[in-house]
């Protein structure tokens, strides 16, 4: 049994092919398929492409994400590492 899944035309993304192994249950096959879809990032890509986002909006979102990351890293750098406790 071969199960194929593709979110894009074959020239852009290779197909995700799952072959049923000897003695493998249908539940285990579905679990393996779900895991491979997650690892391949197919659902993440589909959600990302659900709505059009302009280039300027992408830059704005990336800038906001970088600011959040910088603030978080700065906060972690100023926080005491051992929460004020002494090591014994």
N, C-alpha and C positions, 0 to 999 in steps of 0.2 A: 504494500500500500504506500503510495507516495502522496504527500500532501504538499501543495504549493501555495505560497502566499507572496504577494508582491504589492507594495504600495505605489510603485512607480513603474514606468515602462522598463522592459528588460535591459535596454541600452544604458540606463542610468543606475539601476540597482539590481544586483543579482537576486534570483529567486531564493526564497527560504524553503529548502526541501527537507522534509522529514520522512524517513523510511521506517516502517514498523519493524522492530527487531523480533527475532524468534522468541516466542513465549511472553512478549510484552503485552500488557493489558491495554485496553483503549484509554483507561484513565491515566496510566503512566505516559502513553503517547501524547495525550492532550497536555499533561503537565510539562513534558519535555518541549512540546511546541510552544506553550506559553512562555517558558523560560527562554527559548531561543528568540522569540519575538521581542521579549524584554531586553535581552542582551544586544540584539541588532538595533534597538532604538526605533523600531517601526512606529509604535504608537506615539512616541514623543514627536517624531517627524510629522505624523498625521495631524496631531494637535497643533503643532507649530504652523502648519500650512493651512489650517482651517480658515483663517482670515488673512487677508492681505495686510501687510505691515510695510509702510514706506521706509525707504533707506534712512530718512531723517528720524523717524520714530525708532528704528533699530538703534541708531547712534545714541538717541536720547535714553533709551532703556539700558544700553550698555554703559553709558556714563553714570546713570543712577545706580546700577549694580556695582560699578567700581567704587563709587562713593560709599555705598553701604559696606562693602568689603574693607575699604580703608578705615572707616570709622570703627568697625568691629575689630580689626587688627590693632588699631591704636588703643582701643579700650583694653584689649588683652595684654598689650605691652605694658600698660600702666598698672594693671591689677597685680597684686602680690601672687606669686606662683603657688605658695603653700597656704593661702588663706589665713595668714597670720599665725599659723602653728609652727612650733619648732620640731625639727626632726629628732628623733631619738636613736 
